[in-house]
Amino acid sequence: MTPTIEEYAALLRVENVQPYKIYVKEPKPMTFKKMLVRLTDMTDAWAEKQIKKKNETICILWVSLRDLVLNHPDMLKRVNLFALAIYGLIIFPKVLGHIEVTVVDFFERLKQGINPSQLSWPKPSDQ
């Protein structure tokens, strides 16, 4: 038997519960630093040191990703970081030699299993 909304409200001691309202806790958006830490398995201090701001764009240097690809102990992580670098440098280049936030966000969503075709990408800059 499933409890009613009123019974849940009584159990949780919640006042002013509206029966037909859907209560949802909004997920907090993940920061670029947090995404970078999760993708690279490095520390917060490392990520803070690598993040740069170029032309109003937050990004990470290609050189730091290259070093991770060459030295990371986990082979699957190496392949993922290499793919991130390729996407960032060739497919979505904005700042020469840097990987942009949107590319890291794209890879984080892929890792979570979110369909990338639903994402809205910024328009490529005119060159």
Residue pairs with C-beta under 8 A, 6 or more apart in sequence:
3 11
5 17
5 19
6 17
6 19
8 14
8 17
9 15
9 17
30 38
30 108
32 51
32 58
32 101
32 104
32 105
33 44
33 47
33 48
33 51
35 104
35 105
35 108
36 42
36 47
36 50
36 51
36 60
36 104
37 43
37 44
37 46
37 47
38 108
38 111
39 80
39 81
39 84
39 104
39 107
39 108
39 111
40 46
40 47
40 68
40 72
40 77
40 81
41 72
41 74
41 77
42 68
50 60
50 61
50 64
51 58
51 59
51 60
52 58
52 59
52 60
52 61
52 98
53 59
54 95
54 98
55 95
57 94
57 95
57 98
57 100
57 101
58 100
58 101
59 94
59 95
59 98
59 99
59 100
59 101
60 98
60 99
60 104
61 97
61 98
61 99
62 85
62 88
62 89
62 97
62 98
62 99
63 97
65 81
65 84
65 85
65 88
65 99
66 85
68 78
68 81
69 78
69 81
69 82
69 85
72 78
72 81
80 107
83 107
84 99
84 103
84 104
84 107
85 99
87 103
87 106
87 107
88 98
88 99
88 100
88 103
88 104
89 97
89 99
92 100
92 102
92 103
92 121
92 124
94 100
94 125
102 121
102 122
106 116
106 119
109 116
109 119
110 116
